[in-house]
Amino acid sequence: MHKMTMTTLTRLAGAGGLALLLTACMDVSMTVDVQSETEAEATMVTSMAADMVELMNAQAEGGDEEFCAEGELIENADMIDCVVVQSGPFDELDFEAEDGQGPMIEAIGGGQVRVTFPTGDLAESLDESMGEEQDPQMQAMITSMFEGHAITITVTGGTVVDTNMNISADGMTANYEIPFVDLFAATLDMPGELYAVVQK
């Protein structure tokens, strides 16, 4: 997972235990737009309740990084979006990812570009960040608070010629939604990696 997302979840859990994390009701989306056989643009949007952002920024006074310190904040009713955009050559896009968990982009010949998102350790990483205190009552609270919220991964930029994600009607976009509820419950039947091959 993207470092900023993982850090956000960890900080919320540390701020007041899982009870505080449960009120975050966050959505995360990452879009990779393949612009050529050598360059791409990645956009990550983290949406969180405004009051949670205030709590996180209050913590920042203690030395933690503020929410969206390196992105653009967009206020939308009672939610705040953090938009982070990176663009350039594939090997210069670091996605602020840790342990190789960020997307991998490579030209594979014939004008095709493959975008891969490692997902195998996603649930395990969340478990480690939030600790082991997930009793049945807490699981029920998680289900209630995170219902309808998800991580959405999208690849676009040309005709999708191969993917294990969902392809749009026009064949130009591949996407995959990971519901937080299923992720926390470890019931999501998700491949070890998500990928899409785009024809430029």
Buried (B, 14 or more C-beta within 10 A) or exposed (E): BBBBBBBBBBBBBBBEBBEBBBBBBBBBBBBBBBBBBBBBBBBBBBBBBEEBBEBBBEBEEEEBBBBBEEBEEEEEEEBBBBBBEBEEEBEEBEBBBEEEBBBBBEBEEEEBBBBBBBBEBBBEBBBEBBEEEBEEEBBEBBBEBBEEBBBBBBBBBBBBBBBEBEBEEEEBBBBBEBBBBBBBBEEBEBEEEBBBBBBB
